[in-house]
Amino acid sequence: MPDLIPDTDGPSRERIRVIDDDEVHGWAARFGVTPDDVRAAVKAAGDLAVDVQEYLHSHHASNGSDH
């Protein structure tokens, strides 16, 4: 699922750095969720983007969200 990784100039293309607000906002926009959703997903699933995406998909699908 590398096509879901945001285009960033930073070193983190596979991992989400929750200490970087701009990065969290970028991932949130990419996944169609809030920054708080991204932070919660990282806490629950770890910082690998594919794991966060899967977590968000599985938890938001039951809420009627596309992600």
KEFIKE-821032 format. One record per residue: residue number from 1; residue in three letters; x, y negated, z negated of N, C-alpha, C, O, CB in turn. Coordinates in steps of 0.02 Angstrom, whole numbers, always signed. Glycine has a CB too. Example, Ala and Ser with C-alpha at 12.3 -4.5 7.8 and 13.67 -1.06 7.14 Angstrom:
KEFIKE-821032
<pt><pos>1</pos><code>Ala</code><n_px>+660</n_px><n_py>+284</n_py><n_pz>-390</n_pz><ca_px>+615</ca_px><ca_py>+225</ca_py><ca_pz>-390</ca_pz><c_px>+660</c_px><c_py>+165</c_py><c_pz>-390</c_pz><o_px>+712</o_px><o_py>+166</o_py><o_pz>-423</o_pz><cb_px>+565</cb_px><cb_py>+224</cb_py><cb_pz>-452</cb_pz></pt>
<pt><pos>2</pos><code>Ser</code><n_px>+642</n_px><n_py>+112</n_py><n_pz>-354</n_pz><ca_px>+684</ca_px><ca_py>+53</ca_py><ca_pz>-357</ca_pz><c_px>+645</c_px><c_py>-2</c_py><c_pz>-394</c_pz><o_px>+670</o_px><o_py>-57</o_py><o_pz>-402</o_pz><cb_px>+704</cb_px><cb_py>+30</cb_py><cb_pz>-286</cb_pz></pt>
This chain:
KEFIKE-821032
<pt><pos>1</pos><code>Met</code><n_px>+40</n_px><n_py>+59</n_py><n_pz>+0</n_pz><ca_px>+0</ca_px><ca_py>+0</ca_py><ca_pz>+0</ca_pz><c_px>+42</c_px><c_py>-63</c_py><c_pz>+0</c_pz><o_px>+22</o_px><o_py>-113</o_py><o_pz>-30</o_pz><cb_px>-46</cb_px><cb_py>+1</cb_py><cb_pz>-59</cb_pz></pt>
<pt><pos>2</pos><code>Pro</code><n_px>+100</n_px><n_py>-63</n_py><n_pz>+32</n_pz><ca_px>+142</ca_px><ca_py>-122</ca_py><ca_pz>+31</ca_pz><c_px>+111</c_px><c_py>-183</c_py><c_pz>+63</c_pz><o_px>+132</o_px><o_py>-239</o_py><o_pz>+49</o_pz><cb_px>+206</cb_px><cb_py>-106</cb_py><cb_pz>+66</cb_pz></pt>
<pt><pos>3</pos><code>Asp</code><n_px>+60</n_px><n_py>-174</n_py><n_pz>+106</n_pz><ca_px>+29</ca_px><ca_py>-231</ca_py><ca_pz>+137</ca_pz><c_px>-10</c_px><c_py>-274</c_py><c_pz>+87</c_pz><o_px>-30</o_px><o_py>-329</o_py><o_pz>+103</o_pz><cb_px>-17</cb_px><cb_py>-208</cb_py><cb_pz>+192</cb_pz></pt>
<pt><pos>4</pos><code>Leu</code><n_px>-20</n_px><n_py>-249</n_py><n_pz>+26</n_pz><ca_px>-55</ca_px><ca_py>-286</ca_py><ca_pz>-25</ca_pz><c_px>-8</c_px><c_py>-328</c_py><c_pz>-68</c_pz><o_px>-31</o_px><o_py>-365</o_py><o_pz>-112</o_pz><cb_px>-95</cb_px><cb_py>-239</cb_py><cb_pz>-68</cb_pz></pt>
<pt><pos>5</pos><code>Ile</code><n_px>+56</n_px><n_py>-321</n_py><n_pz>-57</n_pz><ca_px>+105</ca_px><ca_py>-359</ca_py><ca_pz>-95</ca_pz><c_px>+106</c_px><c_py>-431</c_py><c_pz>-68</c_pz><o_px>+114</o_px><o_py>-441</o_py><o_pz>-8</o_pz><cb_px>+175</cb_px><cb_py>-326</cb_py><cb_pz>-92</cb_pz></pt>
<pt><pos>6</pos><code>Pro</code><n_px>+99</n_px><n_py>-480</n_py><n_pz>-113</n_pz><ca_px>+100</ca_px><ca_py>-550</ca_py><ca_pz>-89</ca_pz><c_px>+166</c_px><c_py>-568</c_py><c_pz>-57</c_pz><o_px>+218</o_px><o_py>-540</o_py><o_pz>-75</o_pz><cb_px>+85</cb_px><cb_py>-597</cb_py><cb_pz>-146</cb_pz></pt>
<pt><pos>7</pos><code>Asp</code><n_px>+164</n_px><n_py>-614</n_py><n_pz>-11</n_pz><ca_px>+225</ca_px><ca_py>-640</ca_py><ca_pz>+19</ca_pz><c_px>+255</c_px><c_py>-690</c_py><c_pz>-30</c_pz><o_px>+229</o_px><o_py>-744</o_py><o_pz>-40</o_pz><cb_px>+211</cb_px><cb_py>-673</cb_py><cb_pz>+88</cb_pz></pt>
<pt><pos>8</pos><code>Thr</code><n_px>+311</n_px><n_py>-670</n_py><n_pz>-61</n_pz><ca_px>+344</ca_px><ca_py>-714</ca_py><ca_pz>-109</ca_pz><c_px>+417</c_px><c_py>-718</c_py><c_pz>-92</c_pz><o_px>+444</o_px><o_py>-672</o_py><o_pz>-61</o_pz><cb_px>+333</cb_px><cb_py>-690</cb_py><cb_pz>-182</cb_pz></pt>
<pt><pos>9</pos><code>Asp</code><n_px>+449</n_px><n_py>-772</n_py><n_pz>-113</n_pz><ca_px>+521</ca_px><ca_py>-779</ca_py><ca_pz>-104</ca_pz><c_px>+558</c_px><c_py>-752</c_py><c_pz>-164</c_pz><o_px>+619</o_px><o_py>-744</o_py><o_pz>-162</o_pz><cb_px>+539</cb_px><cb_py>-851</cb_py><cb_pz>-91</cb_pz></pt>
<pt><pos>10</pos><code>Gly</code><n_px>+522</n_px><n_py>-738</n_py><n_pz>-218</n_pz><ca_px>+553</ca_px><ca_py>-716</ca_py><ca_pz>-279</ca_pz><c_px>+576</c_px><c_py>-644</c_py><c_pz>-275</c_pz><o_px>+562</o_px><o_py>-609</o_py><o_pz>-226</o_pz><cb_px>+506</cb_px><cb_py>-724</cb_py><cb_pz>-337</cb_pz></pt>
<pt><pos>11</pos><code>Pro</code><n_px>+611</n_px><n_py>-622</n_py><n_pz>-326</n_pz><ca_px>+637</ca_px><ca_py>-554</ca_py><ca_pz>-326</ca_pz><c_px>+584</c_px><c_py>-500</c_py><c_pz>-338</c_pz><o_px>+598</o_px><o_py>-441</o_py><o_pz>-329</o_pz><cb_px>+690</cb_px><cb_py>-548</cb_py><cb_pz>-379</cb_pz></pt>
<pt><pos>12</pos><code>Ser</code><n_px>+525</n_px><n_py>-521</n_py><n_pz>-358</n_pz><ca_px>+474</ca_px><ca_py>-473</ca_py><ca_pz>-378</ca_pz><c_px>+421</c_px><c_py>-464</c_py><c_pz>-324</c_pz><o_px>+373</o_px><o_py>-502</o_py><o_pz>-322</o_pz><cb_px>+442</cb_px><cb_py>-495</cb_py><cb_pz>-443</cb_pz></pt>
<pt><pos>13</pos><code>Arg</code><n_px>+430</n_px><n_py>-415</n_py><n_pz>-281</n_pz><ca_px>+380</ca_px><ca_py>-401</ca_py><ca_pz>-231</ca_pz><c_px>+340</c_px><c_py>-338</c_py><c_pz>-249</c_pz><o_px>+285</o_px><o_py>-329</o_py><o_pz>-224</o_pz><cb_px>+412</cb_px><cb_py>-392</cb_py><cb_pz>-162</cb_pz></pt>
<pt><pos>14</pos><code>Glu</code><n_px>+368</n_px><n_py>-296</n_py><n_pz>-291</n_pz><ca_px>+333</ca_px><ca_py>-235</ca_py><ca_pz>-311</ca_pz><c_px>+307</c_px><c_py>-238</c_py><c_pz>-382</c_pz><o_px>+264</o_px><o_py>-199</o_py><o_pz>-402</o_pz><cb_px>+378</cb_px><cb_py>-175</cb_py><cb_pz>-303</cb_pz></pt>
<pt><pos>15</pos><code>Arg</code><n_px>+334</n_px><n_py>-284</n_py><n_pz>-420</n_pz><ca_px>+315</ca_px><ca_py>-291</ca_py><ca_pz>-491</ca_pz><c_px>+285</c_px><c_py>-359</c_py><c_pz>-503</c_pz><o_px>+304</o_px><o_py>-409</o_py><o_pz>-472</o_pz><cb_px>+376</cb_px><cb_py>-279</cb_py><cb_pz>-537</cb_pz></pt>
<pt><pos>16</pos><code>Ile</code><n_px>+239</n_px><n_py>-362</n_py><n_pz>-549</n_pz><ca_px>+206</ca_px><ca_py>-424</ca_py><ca_pz>-567</ca_pz><c_px>+236</c_px><c_py>-451</c_py><c_pz>-631</c_pz><o_px>+236</o_px><o_py>-417</o_py><o_pz>-683</o_pz><cb_px>+129</cb_px><cb_py>-414</cb_py><cb_pz>-574</cb_pz></pt>
<pt><pos>17</pos><code>Arg</code><n_px>+262</n_px><n_py>-511</n_py><n_pz>-627</n_pz><ca_px>+292</ca_px><ca_py>-543</ca_py><ca_pz>-686</ca_pz><c_px>+240</c_px><c_py>-589</c_py><c_pz>-717</c_pz><o_px>+228</o_px><o_py>-644</o_py><o_pz>-693</o_pz><cb_px>+357</cb_px><cb_py>-583</cb_py><cb_pz>-666</cb_pz></pt>
<pt><pos>18</pos><code>Val</code><n_px>+210</n_px><n_py>-565</n_py><n_pz>-772</n_pz><ca_px>+157</ca_px><ca_py>-604</ca_py><ca_pz>-804</ca_pz><c_px>+183</c_px><c_py>-666</c_py><c_pz>-839</c_pz><o_px>+144</o_px><o_py>-709</o_py><o_pz>-859</o_pz><cb_px>+120</cb_px><cb_py>-560</cb_py><cb_pz>-853</cb_pz></pt>
<pt><pos>19</pos><code>Ile</code><n_px>+248</n_px><n_py>-672</n_py><n_pz>-847</n_pz><ca_px>+276</ca_px><ca_py>-732</ca_py><ca_pz>-877</ca_pz><c_px>+279</c_px><c_py>-790</c_py><c_pz>-828</c_pz><o_px>+293</o_px><o_py>-846</o_py><o_pz>-848</o_pz><cb_px>+346</cb_px><cb_py>-717</cb_py><cb_pz>-904</cb_pz></pt>
<pt><pos>20</pos><code>Asp</code><n_px>+266</n_px><n_py>-776</n_py><n_pz>-765</n_pz><ca_px>+267</ca_px><ca_py>-827</ca_py><ca_pz>-712</ca_pz><c_px>+195</c_px><c_py>-842</c_py><c_pz>-692</c_pz><o_px>+164</o_px><o_py>-804</o_py><o_pz>-654</o_pz><cb_px>+309</cb_px><cb_py>-804</cb_py><cb_pz>-651</cb_pz></pt>
<pt><pos>21</pos><code>Asp</code><n_px>+168</n_px><n_py>-898</n_py><n_pz>-716</n_pz><ca_px>+98</ca_px><ca_py>-915</ca_py><ca_pz>-703</ca_pz><c_px>+83</c_px><c_py>-920</c_py><c_pz>-628</c_pz><o_px>+30</o_px><o_py>-898</o_py><o_pz>-606</o_pz><cb_px>+80</cb_px><cb_py>-980</cb_py><cb_pz>-737</cb_pz></pt>
<pt><pos>22</pos><code>Asp</code><n_px>+129</n_px><n_py>-950</n_py><n_pz>-590</n_pz><ca_px>+117</ca_px><ca_py>-956</ca_py><ca_pz>-518</ca_pz><c_px>+111</c_px><c_py>-887</c_py><c_pz>-486</c_pz><o_px>+70</o_px><o_py>-876</o_py><o_pz>-442</o_pz><cb_px>+173</cb_px><cb_py>-996</cb_py><cb_pz>-485</cb_pz></pt>
<pt><pos>23</pos><code>Glu</code><n_px>+153</n_px><n_py>-842</n_py><n_pz>-507</n_pz><ca_px>+151</ca_px><ca_py>-774</ca_py><ca_pz>-479</ca_pz><c_px>+86</c_px><c_py>-739</c_py><c_pz>-498</c_pz><o_px>+55</o_px><o_py>-706</o_py><o_pz>-457</o_pz><cb_px>+212</cb_px><cb_py>-733</cb_py><cb_pz>-504</cb_pz></pt>
<pt><pos>24</pos><code>Val</code><n_px>+66</n_px><n_py>-746</n_py><n_pz>-560</n_pz><ca_px>+3</ca_px><ca_py>-716</ca_py><ca_pz>-583</ca_pz><c_px>-56</c_px><c_py>-744</c_py><c_pz>-543</c_pz><o_px>-100</o_px><o_py>-706</o_py><o_pz>-523</o_pz><cb_px>-8</cb_px><cb_py>-728</cb_py><cb_pz>-658</cb_pz></pt>
<pt><pos>25</pos><code>His</code><n_px>-56</n_px><n_py>-809</n_py><n_pz>-531</n_pz><ca_px>-109</ca_px><ca_py>-839</ca_py><ca_pz>-492</ca_pz><c_px>-108</c_px><c_py>-814</c_py><c_pz>-420</c_pz><o_px>-161</o_px><o_py>-803</o_py><o_pz>-390</o_pz><cb_px>-103</cb_px><cb_py>-916</cb_py><cb_pz>-493</cb_pz></pt>
<pt><pos>26</pos><code>Gly</code><n_px>-49</n_px><n_py>-804</n_py><n_pz>-392</n_pz><ca_px>-44</ca_px><ca_py>-777</ca_py><ca_pz>-325</ca_pz><c_px>-71</c_px><c_py>-706</c_py><c_pz>-320</c_pz><o_px>-107</o_px><o_py>-689</o_py><o_pz>-273</o_pz><cb_px>+28</cb_px><cb_py>-777</cb_py><cb_pz>-302</cb_pz></pt>
<pt><pos>27</pos><code>Trp</code><n_px>-53</n_px><n_py>-665</n_py><n_pz>-368</n_pz><ca_px>-79</ca_px><ca_py>-596</ca_py><ca_pz>-369</ca_pz><c_px>-155</c_px><c_py>-597</c_py><c_pz>-379</c_pz><o_px>-191</o_px><o_py>-558</o_py><o_pz>-348</o_pz><cb_px>-45</cb_px><cb_py>-555</cb_py><cb_pz>-424</cb_pz></pt>
<pt><pos>28</pos><code>Ala</code><n_px>-179</n_px><n_py>-641</n_py><n_pz>-423</n_pz><ca_px>-251</ca_px><ca_py>-644</ca_py><ca_pz>-436</ca_pz><c_px>-289</c_px><c_py>-661</c_py><c_pz>-372</c_pz><o_px>-340</o_px><o_py>-632</o_py><o_pz>-357</o_pz><cb_px>-266</cb_px><cb_py>-696</cb_py><cb_pz>-491</cb_pz></pt>
<pt><pos>29</pos><code>Ala</code><n_px>-263</n_px><n_py>-709</n_py><n_pz>-335</n_pz><ca_px>-295</ca_px><ca_py>-728</ca_py><ca_pz>-272</ca_pz><c_px>-293</c_px><c_py>-670</c_py><c_pz>-223</c_pz><o_px>-341</o_px><o_py>-656</o_py><o_pz>-188</o_pz><cb_px>-260</cb_px><cb_py>-790</cb_py><cb_pz>-241</cb_pz></pt>
<pt><pos>30</pos><code>Arg</code><n_px>-237</n_px><n_py>-635</n_py><n_pz>-221</n_pz><ca_px>-229</ca_px><ca_py>-579</ca_py><ca_pz>-175</ca_pz><c_px>-277</c_px><c_py>-522</c_py><c_pz>-192</c_pz><o_px>-306</o_px><o_py>-491</o_py><o_pz>-147</o_pz><cb_px>-158</cb_px><cb_py>-554</cb_py><cb_pz>-177</cb_pz></pt>
<pt><pos>31</pos><code>Phe</code><n_px>-286</n_px><n_py>-509</n_py><n_pz>-257</n_pz><ca_px>-330</ca_px><ca_py>-454</ca_py><ca_pz>-278</ca_pz><c_px>-402</c_px><c_py>-476</c_py><c_pz>-285</c_pz><o_px>-446</o_px><o_py>-433</o_py><o_pz>-293</o_pz><cb_px>-306</cb_px><cb_py>-427</cb_py><cb_pz>-344</cb_pz></pt>
<pt><pos>32</pos><code>Gly</code><n_px>-416</n_px><n_py>-541</n_py><n_pz>-281</n_pz><ca_px>-484</ca_px><ca_py>-566</ca_py><ca_pz>-287</ca_pz><c_px>-511</c_px><c_py>-562</c_py><c_pz>-358</c_pz><o_px>-571</o_px><o_py>-550</o_py><o_pz>-368</o_pz><cb_px>-529</cb_px><cb_py>-527</cb_py><cb_pz>-242</cb_pz></pt>
<pt><pos>33</pos><code>Val</code><n_px>-468</n_px><n_py>-573</n_py><n_pz>-406</n_pz><ca_px>-487</ca_px><ca_py>-572</ca_py><ca_pz>-477</ca_pz><c_px>-459</c_px><c_py>-634</c_py><c_pz>-511</c_pz><o_px>-427</o_px><o_py>-676</o_py><o_pz>-479</o_pz><cb_px>-461</cb_px><cb_py>-507</cb_py><cb_pz>-512</cb_pz></pt>
<pt><pos>34</pos><code>Thr</code><n_px>-471</n_px><n_py>-641</n_py><n_pz>-575</n_pz><ca_px>-444</ca_px><ca_py>-697</ca_py><ca_pz>-612</ca_pz><c_px>-373</c_px><c_py>-682</c_py><c_pz>-636</c_pz><o_px>-354</o_px><o_py>-624</o_py><o_pz>-640</o_pz><cb_px>-490</cb_px><cb_py>-715</cb_py><cb_pz>-671</cb_pz></pt>
<pt><pos>35</pos><code>Pro</code><n_px>-335</n_px><n_py>-734</n_py><n_pz>-652</n_pz><ca_px>-268</ca_px><ca_py>-722</ca_py><ca_pz>-681</ca_pz><c_px>-272</c_px><c_py>-681</c_py><c_pz>-746</c_pz><o_px>-228</o_px><o_py>-640</o_py><o_pz>-759</o_pz><cb_px>-234</cb_px><cb_py>-789</cb_py><cb_pz>-695</cb_pz></pt>
<pt><pos>36</pos><code>Asp</code><n_px>-324</n_px><n_py>-692</n_py><n_pz>-785</n_pz><ca_px>-331</ca_px><ca_py>-652</ca_py><ca_pz>-846</ca_pz><c_px>-343</c_px><c_py>-579</c_py><c_pz>-830</c_pz><o_px>-320</o_px><o_py>-535</o_py><o_pz>-867</o_pz><cb_px>-389</cb_px><cb_py>-680</cb_py><cb_pz>-889</cb_pz></pt>
<pt><pos>37</pos><code>Asp</code><n_px>-379</n_px><n_py>-565</n_py><n_pz>-776</n_pz><ca_px>-389</ca_px><ca_py>-496</ca_py><ca_pz>-754</ca_pz><c_px>-322</c_px><c_py>-464</c_py><c_pz>-737</c_pz><o_px>-309</o_px><o_py>-406</o_py><o_pz>-754</o_pz><cb_px>-437</cb_px><cb_py>-493</cb_py><cb_pz>-694</cb_pz></pt>
<pt><pos>38</pos><code>Val</code><n_px>-279</n_px><n_py>-502</n_py><n_pz>-703</n_pz><ca_px>-213</ca_px><ca_py>-476</ca_py><ca_pz>-684</ca_pz><c_px>-173</c_px><c_py>-461</c_py><c_pz>-747</c_pz><o_px>-142</o_px><o_py>-408</o_py><o_pz>-752</o_pz><cb_px>-175</cb_px><cb_py>-527</cb_py><cb_pz>-639</cb_pz></pt>
<pt><pos>39</pos><code>Arg</code><n_px>-172</n_px><n_py>-508</n_py><n_pz>-794</n_pz><ca_px>-135</ca_px><ca_py>-497</ca_py><ca_pz>-856</ca_pz><c_px>-159</c_px><c_py>-435</c_py><c_pz>-894</c_pz><o_px>-120</o_px><o_py>-396</o_py><o_pz>-919</o_pz><cb_px>-139</cb_px><cb_py>-559</cb_py><cb_pz>-900</cb_pz></pt>
<pt><pos>40</pos><code>Ala</code><n_px>-225</n_px><n_py>-428</n_py><n_pz>-898</n_pz><ca_px>-254</ca_px><ca_py>-370</ca_py><ca_pz>-932</ca_pz><c_px>-236</c_px><c_py>-305</c_py><c_pz>-896</c_pz><o_px>-222</o_px><o_py>-255</o_py><o_pz>-928</o_pz><cb_px>-331</cb_px><cb_py>-377</cb_py><cb_pz>-937</cb_pz></pt>
<pt><pos>41</pos><code>Ala</code><n_px>-237</n_px><n_py>-307</n_py><n_pz>-830</n_pz><ca_px>-220</ca_px><ca_py>-247</ca_py><ca_pz>-791</ca_pz><c_px>-147</c_px><c_py>-228</c_py><c_pz>-800</c_pz><o_px>-130</o_px><o_py>-169</o_py><o_pz>-806</o_pz><cb_px>-235</cb_px><cb_py>-258</cb_py><cb_pz>-717</cb_pz></pt>
<pt><pos>42</pos><code>Val</code><n_px>-103</n_px><n_py>-278</n_py><n_pz>-802</n_pz><ca_px>-32</ca_px><ca_py>-264</ca_py><ca_pz>-813</ca_pz><c_px>-23</c_px><c_py>-234</c_py><c_pz>-883</c_pz><o_px>+16</o_px><o_py>-187</o_py><o_pz>-892</o_pz><cb_px>+11</cb_px><cb_py>-329</cb_py><cb_pz>-806</cb_pz></pt>
<pt><pos>43</pos><code>Lys</code><n_px>-58</n_px><n_py>-261</n_py><n_pz>-931</n_pz><ca_px>-53</ca_px><ca_py>-234</ca_py><ca_pz>-1000</ca_pz><c_px>-76</c_px><c_py>-161</c_py><c_pz>-1002</c_pz><o_px>-47</o_px><o_py>-120</o_py><o_pz>-1037</o_pz><cb_px>-95</cb_px><cb_py>-277</cb_py><cb_pz>-1048</cb_pz></pt>
<pt><pos>44</pos><code>Ala</code><n_px>-129</n_px><n_py>-146</n_py><n_pz>-965</n_pz><ca_px>-157</ca_px><ca_py>-78</ca_py><ca_pz>-966</ca_pz><c_px>-120</c_px><c_py>-29</c_py><c_pz>-921</c_pz><o_px>-113</o_px><o_py>+29</o_py><o_pz>-938</o_pz><cb_px>-229</cb_px><cb_py>-81</cb_py><cb_pz>-945</cb_pz></pt>
<pt><pos>45</pos><code>Ala</code><n_px>-97</n_px><n_py>-53</n_py><n_pz>-862</n_pz><ca_px>-72</ca_px><ca_py>-7</ca_py><ca_pz>-811</ca_pz><c_px>+3</c_px><c_py>-14</c_py><c_pz>-798</c_pz><o_px>+32</o_px><o_py>+27</o_py><o_pz>-762</o_pz><cb_px>-109</cb_px><cb_py>-17</cb_py><cb_pz>-748</cb_pz></pt>
<pt><pos>46</pos><code>Gly</code><n_px>+35</n_px><n_py>-65</n_py><n_pz>-826</n_pz><ca_px>+105</ca_px><ca_py>-77</ca_py><ca_pz>-811</ca_pz><c_px>+112</c_px><c_py>-130</c_py><c_pz>-758</c_pz><o_px>+62</o_px><o_py>-155</o_py><o_pz>-731</o_pz><cb_px>+139</cb_px><cb_py>-12</cb_py><cb_pz>-789</cb_pz></pt>
<pt><pos>47</pos><code>Asp</code><n_px>+174</n_px><n_py>-148</n_py><n_pz>-742</n_pz><ca_px>+185</ca_px><ca_py>-206</ca_py><ca_pz>-698</ca_pz><c_px>+194</c_px><c_py>-189</c_py><c_pz>-624</c_pz><o_px>+204</o_px><o_py>-234</o_py><o_pz>-584</o_pz><cb_px>+245</cb_px><cb_py>-243</cb_py><cb_pz>-721</cb_pz></pt>
<pt><pos>48</pos><code>Leu</code><n_px>+190</n_px><n_py>-126</n_py><n_pz>-605</n_pz><ca_px>+193</ca_px><ca_py>-108</ca_py><ca_pz>-535</ca_pz><c_px>+130</c_px><c_py>-131</c_py><c_pz>-499</c_pz><o_px>+75</o_px><o_py>-115</o_py><o_pz>-520</o_pz><cb_px>+204</cb_px><cb_py>-33</cb_py><cb_pz>-525</cb_pz></pt>
<pt><pos>49</pos><code>Ala</code><n_px>+139</n_px><n_py>-168</n_py><n_pz>-446</n_pz><ca_px>+81</ca_px><ca_py>-197</ca_py><ca_pz>-410</ca_pz><c_px>+32</c_px><c_py>-144</c_py><c_pz>-387</c_pz><o_px>-29</o_px><o_py>-155</o_py><o_pz>-391</o_pz><cb_px>+106</cb_px><cb_py>-236</cb_py><cb_pz>-350</cb_pz></pt>
<pt><pos>50</pos><code>Val</code><n_px>+56</n_px><n_py>-88</n_py><n_pz>-363</n_pz><ca_px>+9</ca_px><ca_py>-36</ca_py><ca_pz>-340</ca_pz><c_px>-31</c_px><c_py>-8</c_py><c_pz>-398</c_pz><o_px>-90</o_px><o_py>+9</o_py><o_pz>-389</o_pz><cb_px>+48</cb_px><cb_py>+21</cb_py><cb_pz>-304</cb_pz></pt>
<pt><pos>51</pos><code>Asp</code><n_px>-1</n_px><n_py>-2</n_py><n_pz>-457</n_pz><ca_px>-38</ca_px><ca_py>+23</ca_py><ca_pz>-515</ca_pz><c_px>-89</c_px><c_py>-28</c_py><c_pz>-538</c_pz><o_px>-145</o_px><o_py>-10</o_py><o_pz>-557</o_pz><cb_px>+11</cb_px><cb_py>+39</cb_py><cb_pz>-572</cb_pz></pt>
<pt><pos>52</pos><code>Val</code><n_px>-70</n_px><n_py>-92</n_py><n_pz>-536</n_pz><ca_px>-117</ca_px><ca_py>-145</ca_py><ca_pz>-555</ca_pz><c_px>-175</c_px><c_py>-147</c_py><c_pz>-507</c_pz><o_px>-233</o_px><o_py>-154</o_py><o_pz>-527</o_pz><cb_px>-81</cb_px><cb_py>-213</cb_py><cb_pz>-558</cb_pz></pt>
<pt><pos>53</pos><code>Gln</code><n_px>-160</n_px><n_py>-141</n_py><n_pz>-443</n_pz><ca_px>-213</ca_px><ca_py>-141</ca_py><ca_pz>-392</ca_pz><c_px>-261</c_px><c_py>-84</c_py><c_pz>-404</c_pz><o_px>-322</o_px><o_py>-93</o_py><o_pz>-402</o_pz><cb_px>-183</cb_px><cb_py>-137</cb_py><cb_pz>-322</cb_pz></pt>
<pt><pos>54</pos><code>Glu</code><n_px>-235</n_px><n_py>-25</n_py><n_pz>-416</n_pz><ca_px>-278</ca_px><ca_py>+34</ca_py><ca_pz>-428</ca_pz><c_px>-320</c_px><c_py>+24</c_py><c_pz>-491</c_pz><o_px>-379</o_px><o_py>+40</o_py><o_pz>-491</o_pz><cb_px>-235</cb_px><cb_py>+98</cb_py><cb_pz>-434</cb_pz></pt>
<pt><pos>55</pos><code>Tyr</code><n_px>-289</n_px><n_py>-2</n_py><n_pz>-543</n_pz><ca_px>-325</ca_px><ca_py>-15</ca_py><ca_pz>-605</ca_pz><c_px>-383</c_px><c_py>-64</c_py><c_pz>-592</c_pz><o_px>-439</o_px><o_py>-52</o_py><o_pz>-612</o_pz><cb_px>-278</cb_px><cb_py>-42</cb_py><cb_pz>-659</cb_pz></pt>
<pt><pos>56</pos><code>Leu</code><n_px>-367</n_px><n_py>-119</n_py><n_pz>-559</n_pz><ca_px>-418</ca_px><ca_py>-170</ca_py><ca_pz>-545</ca_pz><c_px>-473</c_px><c_py>-141</c_py><c_pz>-501</c_pz><o_px>-532</o_px><o_py>-154</o_py><o_pz>-513</o_pz><cb_px>-386</cb_px><cb_py>-230</cb_py><cb_pz>-511</cb_pz></pt>
<pt><pos>57</pos><code>His</code><n_px>-455</n_px><n_py>-102</n_py><n_pz>-451</n_pz><ca_px>-504</ca_px><ca_py>-72</ca_py><ca_pz>-407</ca_pz><c_px>-551</c_px><c_py>-26</c_py><c_pz>-446</c_pz><o_px>-612</o_px><o_py>-29</o_py><o_pz>-437</o_pz><cb_px>-470</cb_px><cb_py>-33</cb_py><cb_pz>-350</cb_pz></pt>
<pt><pos>58</pos><code>Ser</code><n_px>-522</n_px><n_py>+15</n_py><n_pz>-489</n_pz><ca_px>-564</ca_px><ca_py>+63</ca_py><ca_pz>-525</ca_pz><c_px>-607</c_px><c_py>+29</c_py><c_pz>-577</c_pz><o_px>-662</o_px><o_py>+52</o_py><o_pz>-592</o_pz><cb_px>-520</cb_px><cb_py>+115</cb_py><cb_pz>-558</cb_pz></pt>
<pt><pos>59</pos><code>His</code><n_px>-583</n_px><n_py>-25</n_py><n_pz>-606</n_pz><ca_px>-622</ca_px><ca_py>-59</ca_py><ca_pz>-658</ca_pz><c_px>-671</c_px><c_py>-111</c_py><c_pz>-631</c_pz><o_px>-721</o_px><o_py>-125</o_py><o_pz>-663</o_pz><cb_px>-575</cb_px><cb_py>-92</cb_py><cb_pz>-706</cb_pz></pt>
<pt><pos>60</pos><code>His</code><n_px>-657</n_px><n_py>-138</n_py><n_pz>-573</n_pz><ca_px>-702</ca_px><ca_py>-188</ca_py><ca_pz>-544</ca_pz><c_px>-753</c_px><c_py>-156</c_py><c_pz>-496</c_pz><o_px>-805</o_px><o_py>-186</o_py><o_pz>-483</o_pz><cb_px>-662</cb_px><cb_py>-241</cb_py><cb_pz>-508</cb_pz></pt>
<pt><pos>61</pos><code>Ala</code><n_px>-738</n_px><n_py>-98</n_py><n_pz>-471</n_pz><ca_px>-785</ca_px><ca_py>-64</ca_py><ca_pz>-426</ca_pz><c_px>-850</c_px><c_py>-49</c_py><c_pz>-463</c_pz><o_px>-904</o_px><o_py>-53</o_py><o_pz>-434</o_pz><cb_px>-754</cb_px><cb_py>+1</cb_py><cb_pz>-398</cb_pz></pt>
<pt><pos>62</pos><code>Ser</code><n_px>-845</n_px><n_py>-32</n_py><n_pz>-526</n_pz><ca_px>-905</ca_px><ca_py>-16</ca_py><ca_pz>-565</ca_pz><c_px>-944</c_px><c_py>-79</c_py><c_pz>-581</c_pz><o_px>-1003</o_px><o_py>-75</o_py><o_pz>-601</o_pz><cb_px>-887</cb_px><cb_py>+20</cb_py><cb_pz>-628</cb_pz></pt>
<pt><pos>63</pos><code>Asn</code><n_px>-912</n_px><n_py>-138</n_py><n_pz>-573</n_pz><ca_px>-947</ca_px><ca_py>-201</ca_py><ca_pz>-586</ca_pz><c_px>-975</c_px><c_py>-232</c_py><c_pz>-522</c_pz><o_px>-1000</o_px><o_py>-288</o_py><o_pz>-524</o_pz><cb_px>-901</cb_px><cb_py>-250</cb_py><cb_pz>-619</cb_pz></pt>
<pt><pos>64</pos><code>Gly</code><n_px>-971</n_px><n_py>-196</n_py><n_pz>-467</n_pz><ca_px>-997</ca_px><ca_py>-221</ca_py><ca_pz>-404</ca_pz><c_px>-948</c_px><c_py>-264</c_py><c_pz>-365</c_pz><o_px>-968</o_px><o_py>-295</o_py><o_pz>-315</o_pz><cb_px>-1058</cb_px><cb_py>-259</cb_py><cb_pz>-417</cb_pz></pt>
<pt><pos>65</pos><code>Ser</code><n_px>-886</n_px><n_py>-267</n_py><n_pz>-387</n_pz><ca_px>-835</ca_px><ca_py>-307</ca_py><ca_pz>-352</ca_pz><c_px>-803</c_px><c_py>-265</c_py><c_pz>-298</c_pz><o_px>-803</o_px><o_py>-204</o_py><o_pz>-301</o_pz><cb_px>-782</cb_px><cb_py>-333</cb_py><cb_pz>-402</cb_pz></pt>
<pt><pos>66</pos><code>Asp</code><n_px>-776</n_px><n_py>-299</n_py><n_pz>-247</n_pz><ca_px>-741</ca_px><ca_py>-264</ca_py><ca_pz>-194</ca_pz><c_px>-672</c_px><c_py>-243</c_py><c_pz>-216</c_pz><o_px>-641</o_px><o_py>-200</o_py><o_pz>-184</o_pz><cb_px>-736</cb_px><cb_py>-308</cb_py><cb_pz>-133</cb_pz></pt>
<pt><pos>67</pos><code>His</code><n_px>-646</n_px><n_py>-270</n_py><n_pz>-270</n_pz><ca_px>-578</ca_px><ca_py>-255</ca_py><ca_pz>-292</ca_pz><c_px>-579</c_px><c_py>-223</c_py><c_pz>-358</c_pz><o_px>-526</o_px><o_py>-206</o_py><o_pz>-385</o_pz><cb_px>-535</cb_px><cb_py>-317</cb_py><cb_pz>-294</cb_pz></pt>
